[in-house]
Amino acid sequence: MGMFQRLSMDDATIKTIDWGMTPDLSFGTFESWGGRERVRNNSERIVYFFIDNWGKEPKLCLMERGVKYAKVLAEISAPPEMVKECVRQQGSSSQFEKSYAINAIIKEWLLANVVEAEGDALVTPVSFMGAVEEMGVLPLKGVQTVKEEQCVLPPPPAIINDDQIQPLIQKWNFFDSALNPEGNFSNSLVDNGDGATVYDERTGLSWQCTGLDIASIRTMQRNIEELNRKGFAGFHDWRMPTMEEAMSLMEPSMNGKGLYLNSCFSKDQPFIFVAAKRKPGGYWFVDYKQGRAFWSSGTIPGAFGRLCRKA
């Protein structure tokens, strides 16, 4: 099986291909309680095929999934019209739902041309695809003047109710694709010169250019403590941003990485925790891929981290 050899997948992993798994079902299985079949072993992995329709053209991909773990292993060079037809069969969908299950025709094609084939010409491992991520160029700190009037974002509220989120976003003119699509909060980002952080001269915040990998809220808190113990970028007071702070980074147009962010930030943290809970339950997040604030279950919330500190 050429594909699996190229991806360094062993027999045990090959047996975990789940032809019935879909992007929707994977949330119930790996992210929330009450799914069709809750997996509670953090080390358990399955792989499945799905269609990624977030870009200009839909792509057939192979995904590896676990509890609070998701990694696209490879892109499959399937006939474009076959993939597009599968997307058309989905009918109308929300702008926030662009990952689809494969159909019977694609499954049959995969079995014949990829899974049971000897060669691997149709398989491109994601880990081998990209060059070094382009992080853009910012002026060095102290070189440019602040373009907009400086502002002090408020301290974090412990709770944000559903009826408070839109007024909060509109008050600061933050862009949100659903709640304030005309918003545009202007930053004044500069390079701190350490290769790891940037500074917003308008808000007085330093930010990680990259961030922390996806984790549960409890694991994320432990990871932040460990990062501060080690003194990331020479400081020990890094923290989750407030809702206002995280939304202040939101750009009104998508960058070349497919995120509503300045390109100085890594694409590897598409949605992040913020330091706010929701009443009556749940946690708030900011999603830079979909350009919005949203909430999710408070039982076992999982997200990436992009930390900030008051400089």
C-alpha positions in Angstrom: 0.0 0.0 0.0 2.1 2.9 -1.3 0.1 5.7 0.3 0.5 4.4 3.8 4.2 3.7 3.3 4.7 7.2 2.2 2.8 8.6 5.1 4.7 6.2 7.5 1.5 4.7 8.7 1.7 1.3 10.2 -0.8 -1.6 10.0 -2.5 -0.6 13.2 -3.2 2.9 11.8 -4.4 1.5 8.4 -7.0 -0.5 10.2 -8.4 2.6 11.9 -9.6 4.1 8.6 -13.3 4.9 9.3 -15.3 5.1 6.2 -18.4 6.1 8.2 -16.7 9.1 9.9 -17.5 12.6 8.8 -16.4 16.0 9.9 -19.8 16.5 11.7 -19.6 13.1 13.5 -16.0 13.7 14.5 -17.1 16.6 16.7 -19.5 14.5 18.6 -16.9 11.7 18.9 -13.8 13.6 19.8 -14.9 17.1 21.0 -18.2 17.0 22.9 -20.0 14.7 25.3 -23.1 12.9 24.0 -21.8 12.1 20.5 -22.6 8.8 18.7 -19.7 7.1 20.4 -17.7 9.1 22.8 -13.9 8.4 22.7 -12.2 9.1 26.0 -8.8 7.7 25.4 -6.6 10.6 24.5 -4.1 8.4 22.7 -6.7 6.8 20.4 -6.5 7.9 16.7 -8.6 7.2 13.6 -8.2 8.4 10.1 -10.8 9.3 7.5 -11.2 11.0 4.2 -13.1 14.3 3.8 -13.6 17.2 1.4 -12.1 20.6 2.4 -14.2 23.3 0.7 -12.8 26.3 2.5 -10.6 27.5 -0.4 -11.3 28.5 -4.0 -11.4 24.8 -5.1 -12.5 21.8 -3.0 -9.8 19.4 -2.0 -9.9 15.7 -1.0 -7.9 15.2 2.2 -7.0 12.5 4.6 -7.5 13.4 8.3 -6.1 11.9 11.5 -8.3 12.6 14.5 -8.2 12.1 18.2 -9.4 13.7 21.4 -8.5 17.4 21.0 -6.3 16.4 18.2 -6.7 17.0 14.4 -4.2 16.8 11.7 -4.6 16.7 7.9 -2.1 14.1 6.8 -2.3 14.4 3.0 -4.1 15.9 0.1 -5.3 13.4 -2.6 -5.2 14.4 -6.3 -8.7 13.2 -7.2 -10.5 14.1 -10.4 -11.7 17.7 -9.7 -15.1 17.3 -11.2 -15.8 14.3 -9.1 -14.9 16.3 -5.9 -17.0 19.3 -7.1 -20.0 17.0 -7.7 -19.8 15.7 -4.2 -19.8 19.3 -2.9 -22.8 20.1 -5.1 -24.7 17.2 -3.5 -24.3 18.8 -0.1 -26.9 21.5 -1.0 -26.8 24.8 0.8 -24.7 25.1 3.9 -23.7 27.6 6.5 -20.7 29.8 5.8 -19.2 28.2 8.8 -19.6 24.6 7.5 -17.3 23.8 4.6 -15.9 20.4 5.5 -17.9 17.6 3.9 -18.2 13.8 4.0 -17.2 11.9 0.9 -19.8 10.1 -1.2 -20.0 6.5 -2.4 -18.4 7.4 -5.8 -15.3 9.0 -4.1 -15.0 6.0 -1.7 -15.0 3.6 -4.6 -12.4 5.7 -6.5 -10.2 5.9 -3.3 -10.3 2.2 -2.8 -9.3 1.5 -6.4 -6.7 4.3 -7.0 -5.3 5.1 -3.6 -5.9 2.8 -0.7 -5.4 -0.5 -2.5 -3.0 0.9 -5.2 0.7 0.1 -5.2 1.9 3.6 -6.1 1.6 6.9 -4.2 1.6 9.4 -7.1 -1.8 10.8 -6.1 -0.9 11.4 -2.5 0.9 14.5 -1.3 1.8 14.4 2.4 0.9 17.8 4.0 4.1 17.7 6.1 6.1 17.7 2.9 4.1 20.3 1.0 4.7 23.7 2.5 7.8 25.9 2.6 8.6 28.1 5.6 5.5 30.1 6.5 5.6 33.7 5.3 5.2 35.9 8.3 5.1 39.3 6.6 7.3 42.3 7.3 6.5 44.9 10.0 8.4 48.0 11.0 10.6 47.7 14.0 9.3 48.9 17.3 10.0 52.6 17.8 10.4 53.4 14.1 6.8 54.3 13.1 4.3 56.5 14.9 0.9 55.3 16.0 -1.6 55.9 13.2 -4.7 55.8 15.4 -5.5 57.3 18.8 -4.2 54.9 21.5 -6.9 53.1 23.4 -7.0 51.0 26.6 -9.1 47.9 26.2 -11.1 47.1 29.4 -10.3 44.4 31.9 -11.8 41.0 31.2 -15.3 40.3 32.4 -15.7 37.0 34.0 -18.9 36.3 32.1 -20.2 37.5 28.7 -23.9 36.8 28.0 -25.2 36.2 24.5 -27.0 39.6 24.4 -23.7 41.3 25.3 -21.4 40.0 22.6 -22.7 42.1 19.7 -22.8 45.4 21.6 -19.2 44.7 22.8 -18.0 44.1 19.2 -19.8 47.1 17.8 -18.6 49.4 20.6 -15.0 49.0 19.5 -15.8 48.6 15.8 -14.3 45.1 15.7 -14.8 43.2 12.5 -17.1 40.1 12.9 -18.3 38.4 9.8 -21.7 37.7 11.4 -22.2 40.4 14.0 -20.4 43.5 12.6 -19.3 42.8 9.0 -18.5 46.6 8.4 -16.2 46.8 11.4 -12.6 47.7 11.1 -10.5 48.3 14.3 -7.1 49.7 13.2 -3.9 48.3 14.8 -0.4 49.6 14.7 1.6 46.5 14.8 5.4 46.6 15.0 8.2 43.9 15.2 9.6 43.5 18.7 12.8 42.3 17.1 13.0 39.0 19.0 11.7 36.8 16.2 8.8 35.6 18.4 6.5 38.5 19.3 4.9 41.6 17.9 3.7 44.8 19.6 0.5 46.7 19.0 1.4 50.4 19.7 -2.3 51.3 19.7 -3.4 48.9 22.5 0.0 48.5 24.3 -0.1 44.7 24.0 2.6 42.3 22.9 1.5 39.1 21.2 2.9 35.8 20.3 3.5 35.5 16.5 2.7 31.8 16.8 1.0 30.3 19.8 0.1 27.1 21.7 -1.3 23.9 20.1 -4.9 22.8 20.5 -5.7 21.6 24.0 -8.5 21.4 26.6 -9.0 24.5 28.8 -7.3 22.8 31.7 -4.3 21.6 29.7 -4.0 25.1 28.1 -3.9 26.7 31.5 -1.1 24.3 32.5 0.7 25.0 29.3 0.6 28.8 30.0 2.0 28.2 33.4 4.8 26.2 32.0 5.5 28.8 29.3 5.7 31.5 31.9 7.9 29.4 34.2 10.4 29.2 31.3 10.1 32.9 30.5 8.9 33.0 26.9 10.6 36.0 25.1 12.1 37.0 28.4 8.8 37.5 30.2 6.7 35.6 32.8 3.3 37.2 32.6 1.8 35.8 29.3 -1.9 35.2 29.5 -5.0 34.4 27.4 -6.4 37.6 25.8 -9.8 39.1 26.7 -12.5 39.0 24.2 -11.8 42.6 23.3 -8.1 42.0 23.0 -8.5 38.9 20.7 -11.0 40.7 18.6 -8.7 43.7 18.2 -6.5 41.5 16.0 -9.4 40.7 13.6 -8.8 42.0 10.1 -11.8 42.9 7.8 -10.3 41.0 4.9 -8.8 37.5 4.7 -5.0 37.3 4.3 -3.1 34.9 1.9 -3.2 32.2 4.6 -7.0 32.2 4.8 -7.3 34.0 8.1 -8.7 37.4 9.1 -5.4 38.3 10.6 -2.3 40.3 9.8 0.1 37.9 8.1 2.7 38.4 10.8 0.7 35.8 12.8 1.0 32.1 12.1 -1.8 30.2 10.4 -1.4 27.3 12.9 -3.7 28.9 15.5 -7.0 29.5 13.6 -9.2 29.8 16.6 -8.2 30.6 20.1 -9.4 30.7 23.7 -10.3 34.0 25.3 -10.5 34.7 29.0 -14.3 34.7 29.2 -17.0 32.3 30.0 -20.6 32.3 28.7 -23.8 32.4 30.8 -25.6 30.0 31.1 -22.7 27.8 30.1 -19.7 27.4 27.8 -16.6 29.3 26.9 -16.0 32.1 24.4 -13.5 31.8 21.5 -12.3 33.9 18.6 -12.1 32.2 15.2 -9.8 34.0 12.7 -10.6 31.5 10.0 -14.3 32.3 10.0 -13.9 35.8 11.2 -16.1 35.7 14.3 -16.5 35.3 18.0 -18.3 32.2 19.1 -19.0 30.0 22.1 -18.9 26.3 22.6 -19.6 23.7 25.3 -18.0 24.3 28.7 -17.7 20.6 29.5 -14.4 20.0 27.6 -13.7 23.0 25.5 -10.7 22.8 23.2 -8.9 25.5 21.2 -5.5 26.9 20.4 -3.8 29.7 22.3 -2.3 33.0 21.2 -1.1 34.7 24.3 -0.6 38.4 25.1 0.8 40.6 27.8 0.7 44.3 28.7 4.1 45.6 27.5 
